[in-house]
Amino acid sequence: MSKTADIRLPDPSRWKALAFIALAQLMVVLDATIVNIALPHAQTALGISDANKQWVITAYALAFGGLLLFGGRIADLWGRKRTFVVGLIGFALASALGGAAQNQGMLFGSRALQGVFGALLAPAALSLLAVMFTDAKERAKAFGIYGAIAGGGGAVGLILGGFLTQVLNWRWTFFVNIPFAVIAAAGAYFVIREPAGSRNRSPLDVPGVVLSALGLVSLVYGFTRAESAGWSDALTIGMFVASGVLLLSFVLTESRVKSPLLPLRVVLDRNRGGVYLSLGLAIIAMFGLFLFLTYYLQVVKGYSPIRTGFAFLPMIAGMITGSTQIGARLMTRVPARKLMGPGFLTAAVGMLLLTQLEIGTSYVGLILPAQLLLGLGMGTAFMPAMSLATHGVEPRDSGVASAMVNTSQQVGGAIGTALLNTIAASAATAYASSHAALGARNPELLKLQSMVHGFTGAIWWAVGILVVASAIAVTFINAGRPSAGPATGASGSGDADGVEDEFKVPVVAH
């Protein structure tokens, strides 16, 4: 079959494959939040100190964020299906180890292993979609489902985490991953047919692997440490300096080696660069919000873990609606920036409502509509972002391009949790100091008012971050709407004079 004249027929099992890919993605995304609700119970059961409890989250974030680019390159080298299945099996075994942990060392080790195999699994999943769905309308639907899961999975994790912790025990927040992984791996093995000729068999860029992993680990750990030790801490500053040096060395190395881990053409394209940057900023705002709303509902409003989880349902409903009903339907009709820009602004309006939080705020009157707006906006923006992030790349680069999406999300999540939590803590301390008289009369009331004041102060920052994300999406992303059918070419940027191109779906011929 000619590689230039003929079009590869769509894989007849692609929609079945999507179900298993979506299941795996749901497992990875919800795992990022499901442990949060169970953490206090695990800490008590295993005797983990307050100083060390952060490592339950940090061990996963460091391994996952640091190895994502390596995982994407392995997917291109080994094959996406094989990497996907290996990642699922490894994730299941690591989850079993975590559920059976008898001490803090076992728990921290299992979380690090989950991060390692998640770094294989996540980019392989997204790149499989990129090479299996080549028709623009089908691609829109597939990425609509994927985008809804990527955006709403964290909130699902809160619901599931609350249910499992309250009804069973904290160990089931780990064990629950096993059936997810087994079903997804079995389905992938029998259903997924990876297109031929899409691997990148170039030698592995070892210096790039080492520099990127150490640089990203330093960056993530710097933000994580800042949350507990402060921004002026010597080790915090050292981590940021080391990260800057290592990542700059990584970029210089990638510009010179013959077979780079991350070909700079992947990130220098203005559309993909705009997606990575705006998506990372949006995740900063979202992860901070998950943390604040969880504490607000449980500590201030007195919700149980299960009730707290269900309180996030409007956000999930909004994300699913925005992704599948708005984003997927309009993606083939309007340019991506006209979905992403307004989507992030809609989310900013929802976040703006939450700056009005008070101790006695009505859930139905304020929190519910705010979540709906957040969900609708994020869902509408996430779907074209996920699709555009892999548009125009050569099939052999799809794993690395997919890894960059996950890297922006993971690093954004780590930054968001640390940055916004630090802002909230500082604002709460300042409020408590200026209202010392109230503390003398009613210390519990002052504690709650200070906490809520800190949350709203940080949420104002989240509003600004979402506005910046919207501006970046509108400014950087200039790709036109996808063509209505499959195409043989691929382009990812507009003309130099600003006229929009139709970005086309890369097709791999047999």
N, C-alpha and C positions, 0 to 999 in steps of 0.2 A: 504494500500500500504506500502511495506517495505521501511524503511528509508535508508537502506544500500544497497539494491540490485536494487531498481528501480529508474528510472530517471523521474523527473517530466516533463511532456510535456510542451513545450513552450506555453506561453499565446498567443492565436491567435490575440489578440488586442494590442500586445506590440508595434507595429510600430505606430499605431494610438496614443497610450499613449505617445510615444516618441515625437510626434509633439506638444502635449500640455505641456509636461515637458520642451521641448526646448523653447517654447514660454514664459513660466514662467521664465526660466533662462535668456533669452534675456532681459526681463523686468527688472530683478534685476541687471544685469550687466550694461545695458545701463543707468540705473538710477544713477549709480555711477559717470557718466561723463556728462549726459544730462543737469544737473543743472549748471555745470560750466560755460557754454556759456551764460546761462540765468541770472547768478548771478548779473552782473552789473545792468541789467534792474530791477530785483527784489529789489535790494538795493536802487535804486532811488525811485521806486514806494512806498516802505514801510518805507522809511526814516531810513534805517539801517546804523549805523555808520561803518567806516572802521575797528574800533576795534572789532566790533561784527559780521561782515560779515562772518568770518571764521566759525561761529557756524552753518551756513547753511550746510556746509560740515561736520564739526566736530560732530554735534549732531547725524547725520546718522552713521558716522564711529564708534563712541563710542558705540551706542546701538547695531549696527550690529556685530562689532568685539567682544564686551564684552559678548554677549549672544549666540554666535554661538554654543559653546559646549553644552549649555543648550538646544538649539533648536534641536541639533542632538540627544540628549538623550530623549527629548520629542517625537521625531519621532519614536525612538525605542520603547517607552513606549505606546504612543497613537495609533501608526500605522502610516505609512508614508503617505498613501493616505489622512487620516483625517487631519494630520498636514499640508500637502501640500495645501489642500483646505482652511483650516482656515487661513494659511499664506497668500494665494492669496486674500481672502476676506478682511482681515485686511489691507493688503498693498493697496488695492483699496480704502478703506475708508480713510486711512491716506493720500493717494495722493489727494483725493477729498478735504480734509481739507487743504492741502498745497496750492492747486490751488485757494481755496476760502479765503486764509489768508488775514486778514485786518491789521495786525501788525506783528512786528518781533516775538513776543511771539508765535503767532499761527503758523508761518512758522517754527520756531525752533522746536516746539512741534510736528508738523506733520512730520518733518524729523526724529526725534527720534522714533516716532511710525513706520515710514517706516523701520527703522533699526530693531526694535523689531520684526515685522512680517517678514522681510527679513531673520532674523536669524532663524525663523521657516521654512520658505519656501526653502531656498537654500540647506541645508543639506538633507531635505526630498526629493527634486528633484533628487539629485545625488544618494542617497541610493535607490530610486525607480528603477533607471537604474541598479544599482548593483544587485538587487534581481530579476528583470524581465528578463534581458538578460544574459542567462547562457551559450549559445553556443559561443565559442571563436571568430568565424568569425563574427557572428552577433553583439557580444559585441564590436568588433573592429569598426564596422560601426557606431553603436549607440554612442560610446564614441568619434568617429571622429566628428560626428555632434555636440555633446555636447562640445567637446574641441574647435571647431571652434567658437562656440557662446561665450564660456567663454573667449576666447582670443580676438575675434573681436568685441564683444558687446560694449566695451568701445569706440571704434572708431565709431561704428554705433550711439552711443549716441551723439557724437560730431556732426555728420551729422544731426541727427534728432533735436538736440538742436538748431543748427544754423537755420534750416528751420523754426521750430516752433516760435523761438524768433523773427526772421526777418519778417515772413509772418503774424503771429498771434500776440501773446504776451507771456511773460515769464510764465504766469499761465498754458499754455498748455503743458509745460514741466512736469507738475504734472498730469493734466487731461488725458494726453495720456496713462498713466498707467492703467486707468480704463478699457477701452476695452480689453487691453492685459489680465488683471487679470480676467475679467468676462468670456472671451472665454476660457482661460486656466482652470478656476475653473469648468465651466460647462462640458468641455471635460473630465477633470480628474474624475469628479463625475460619469459620465456615462461610461467611457471607461476603467479606470485603475482598474485592479484586483490585489490587493496585495497578494503575495503568503502566504499561511497559515503557521502558526508556526514560523514566523520570528520576532515576537515581543520579547522585553526584558522587562518582567513585574517585574523586581527587584525594590525594594523601591528606591525612588529618593534620591541621595546623596546631601543633602542640604548644608553641609559644602563645598563640592566640587563646587557646583553651585556658592555660595557666593564668595569663594576664586578665582575661575577662572574668574568670571565676573569682580570683582574688580581689579584683576591683569591685565587682558587684557585692561580694560578701562584705568587704570593708564599708561600702556605702550603706547597705542594709543594716549592718551592725552599728554603724555610727548613729543612724537615726534611732535605732532601737535603744542604744545605750543613753542617748540624749534624753529619752523619755524618763529614765530612772535616775541617771546621774547628773543631768543638766547639760546645757550647751557649752558651758565654760570648762567642763571636765577635761583634763589633759588627754585621756585616752579617747574621748569623743572627738576632740579636735584632731588627734593623731590619725584616727580612722578616716576622717574626711580628707585630710591631706594625702594619706596613703591611697585612698580611692581615686583622688584626682590624678595623682602621678601614675598609678597603674592603668587607669582607663585611657589617659592620654598616650601612654606607651602602647596600649592595645591598638588605638587608632593608627598610630604611626606604623606599627608592625603590620596591620592589615593593609595599609596602603603600599606595602613593599613586597610582601610574600606572594608567591605564585598562586597558591590555593588557600585564600584566607578563610578563617572560620566564619567571619561575617563580611561578605563582599560589600564594600562601602556603597556600591550602586544600590543596594537594597534600602539603605537608610537615607541616602542623599536625594532620592526621588522626593520631590516636594509633597506629593500626595501621601506617600507612605510615612514620610517624616512628620507631616501634619497629623496623621492618624495616631502615630505612636506618642507624640507629645500631648495632644489634646486628650487622648484616652487615659494616659497616665495621670494628668491633672484631675480629670473627672473622678478617677478611682481614689485619689487622695481625699476628695470631698466625701465620697460615698463611705469609705471605710471609717473615717472619723465619725460620720453620722451613725453608723451601726453601733459603734461603741457608746456614743452619748445617749442614744435612744434606749439602748439596753439598760444602762444604768438609771436613766430617768424613770423608765417604767417600773423597774424592780425596786430601786431604792426610794425614789420620791413618791411614786404612785402605789407601791406595795404589790405589784403584780407578781404572780407565781412564774416560774420558768416557762411553763406551758402557755400561760396566758400572754406572756411577753412575746413568745414565738408567734402566736396567732395574731398579735397586734401588728406584726409586719406584713400580714397578708395583703393589705391594700397596695403596698409597694410592689409585691410580686405580681398582683393582678395588673397593675399599671405597666410594669415592664413587659409582661407577656403581650398585652394589648398594643403597646407602643411598638414592640419589635415585630410581631407577626401581622398586625392589622394596619399599622401605619407605615413603619419602615419598609417591610417586605412589599407592600402594595405600591408604594411610591418610588422605590429605589430604581425601578426600570423606567420611570417617567421623569424624574427630576435629578439634577446633580446631587452628589453625596453631601456637599457642603450645605445645601438647602434643607437637608434633614438633620445633619449634625449640629449646625449652628443654632437653629431654633430649638432643637432637642435639648442641648445643654442649657439654653436660656430658660426653657420651661422648667427644667430641673432646678435652676437657680431660683425661680419664683417659688417653687415648693420649699426650697431651703430657706428662702426669705421669710416665709410664714413661720418657720420654726424658731426664728430669732425672737418671736413673741412668747416663747414658752415661759410659764410661771408655775409655781407649785400647784395651783389649783386649775391649771389649764384643762379644758375639756378634750378628751380624746376625739370624739365625734366632730366637735366644732373646729378643731385646728389640726391635730396630728393626722387624722385620717385624710382630709383633703390635701395636706402637705405631702403625704406619702404618695397619693395618687398622682399628683403633679410630678414628683420626683421620678416615680416609676415610668410614667408616660414619656417624660423627657429623655431619661436614660435609655429606655428601650428603643425609642425612635432613633437615637444617636448611635447606640451600640451596634445595631444591625448593619448599617452601611459601613461603619468603622471596621468591623470584623471582616467584611467582604473586601473592602478596598485595601486593607492591609496586605492582602496576598494577590491583588490584581496587578497584572503587568510584570510579575516576576517570572523568570524562567522556571520551569518545573523543577529543575535541579536545585533551585534556591528556595523552594516553597517551605521547606522545614525550618530554615533559618529565619525567613520572613515571619512565619507563624510564631517562632520562638520570641521574636521581638515584641509581638503583641502581648504575649504572656509576661515577658520581662517588664514591659511598661506597666502592666497591671500589678505585678508582684511588688516591684519597687515602689510604685505609687501607693499600694496598700501599706507597705512598711513606713513610708514617709508620712502618709496621712494619719496613721495611728499615733505615731510619735509626735509629729508636729502639732496636730490639733489638740492632742491630749495635754501637751506641754503648755500650749496657749490657754486651755481651759483651766489647768491647775494654777497658773499664774494669776488669771483673772479672779478665780475663786479665793485665792489667798489675799489679794488686794481688797476684795469686797469684804472679807471677814475682818481685816484689819481696820477698815474704815467704818465698820458697824459693830465695834467692840461693845458698845452699850447694850445693843440687842442681845449679844452673846451672854452678857451677865444676867439678863432677865430670862432668856429662853435659848440656851445653847443649841438644842436640837433644831429649832426653827432656823437659827443662823446658819447651821451646817447645811441644811437643805437649800436655803436661799443662796448661799455662796456657791453650792454645787450647780444650781440652775443658772446662776449668773455666769459662771465659768463656761457652761455649755453654750449659752447664747452668744457669748463673746467669741468662742471658737467657731460657731456656726456662721457668724458674719464673715469670717475669713473663708469659710467653705463657699459662701455665696460669691465672693470675689474670685476665688479659684475657678468656679464654674463659668463665670463671665469671661475670664481669660481663656478658658478652654474653648468657649464658643467663638471668641475672636480669632484664635489660632486656626480653628477649623474653617472659618469663612475666609481667612487670609491665605492660608497655605494650600488648601485643597482646591484645585481647579479642574479636576476631572469631570467630564460631562456624565450624563446618565449612560448606563451600559446599553449596548445595542440589544435589540429585542431577541436576537437569536444567537447561536454559537458563532464564534469567529475564529479565524486562524491566526490573526495577529495579536499583538499585545502592546499596549501603550499605557503609560501610567501618568502622564503629565500633559498639561496643555501646551499650546504653541508658545513661542517666546513672546508673541505680541498679546498674549492673554486670551486668545480665542480658545474656547473649550474643545478638546478632543473627545470623542467617544472612547472611553477606556474599554478595551475588549478582553475577553476571557482567553487565557492561554490554553491552547489545545495540544494534547500530546497524541501524536499519531502512532499507530502500531508499526 
